[in-house]
Amino acid sequence: MAESNFVDYVKIHCKSGHGGAGSAHLRREKFIPKGGPDGGDGGRGGHVILEGSRHKWTLLHLKYQKHIKAGHGGPGGGQLKSGADGEDVILEVPLGTVVRDAETGNFLFEITAHGEQKILMKGGRGGLGNDHFKSSTFQTPRFAQPGEEGEEGWKIFELKVLADVGLVGFPSAGKSTLLSVVSAAKPKIADYPFTTLTPNLGIVSHRQENSFVMADIPGIIEGAHEGKGLGLRFLRHIERNPALLFLVPADSDNHLKEYKILLNELEKYNPELLDKQRFLAISKADLLDDELMSEISDELKGIPHLFFSSVTGLNVTKLKDKIWEILNN
């Protein structure tokens, strides 16, 4: 997905349709001058509906649709004719879309399955025709109900990437390179911070017919939970990953400190992220000899870890085995 076309946040004003008014019609025919009430009900106002689509990867198609309006219900007619329902508006969104109320920030719902539909704004009910109000003592009601007004308000759509494992690390830790090696994804790769500005997904094949989805997400920096760097835009996406693979490069000045900073940023943003399955991998291991690996292992004593190199392929298969083990634990 092109970086310029990846949109994971939009704010939209949505308005459902008003219900149609009920009819106060009185039956009038040539030989029946006083036939009584025969007004039909008004139609329902149109809903604003969200539908999950596996064919959508971003919210780009909604970025410039700032106002969404559903159709109004039609009025009822004589001879007990009901008004037409207002036209629904169905907005397709990618899987992993979370909807919040813009005014209160309250969570409303999330879309996680292809074809799943949820009503965002319910259309107003149509008014009842005068036929509903007749009785033995009140045979000619000359009134009917007006239709209910629809709902309106600003809503926030946030996309949280759905993947089995998310890559967590500082910029230039080797996340994009790893994804390009183990999958067919082609993320932008360069030796400078924030090469990756948007999430990239890759399907990783493992041991014949097995596979899992890996997400390369923009690099984290110290203070990300406060919005520094790509901050909250990054952290939002790893909430949906059941497993996290931490990457610390071999040429780091302090591997343990870097790992703890990453853990701290996740905890400050959302403590529940630390409940996820996680594993530490030391990337760019082609820069190390056996003695340096041993020194780093001593530094990381008690923390399960693995050395690998995307360049030479060192332990890449072992790393996939470990991820598969974690996902199926």
Sequence and secondary structure as in RCSB ss.txt:
>XXXX:A:sequence
MAESNFVDYVKIHCKSGHGGAGSAHLRREKFIPKGGPDGGDGGRGGHVILEGSRHKWTLLHLKYQKHIKAGHGGP
GGGQLKSGADGEDVILEVPLGTVVRDAETGNFLFEITAHGEQKILMKGGRGGLGNDHFKSSTFQTPRFAQPGEEG
EEGWKIFELKVLADVGLVGFPSAGKSTLLSVVSAAKPKIADYPFTTLTPNLGIVSHRQENSFVMADIPGIIEGAH
EGKGLGLRFLRHIERNPALLFLVPADSDNHLKEYKILLNELEKYNPELLDKQRFLAISKADLLDDELMSEISDEL
KGIPHLFFSSVTGLNVTKLKDKIWEILNN
>XXXX:A:secstr
  GGG   EEEEEEE          B  BTTBTT  B          EEEEEETT  SSGGGTT  EEE      
 BTTTB       EEEEEETTEEEEETTT  EEEEE STT EEEEE        GGGG  SS             
 EEEEEEEE    SEEEEESTTSSHHHHHHHHSS      SSTT   S EEEEEEETTTEEEEEEE     TTGG
GT TTHHHHHHHHTT SEEEEEEETT S HHHHHHHHHHHHHHH GGGGGSEEEEEEE GGG  HHHHHHHHHHT
TTS EEE  TTT TTHHHHHHHHHHHHT 
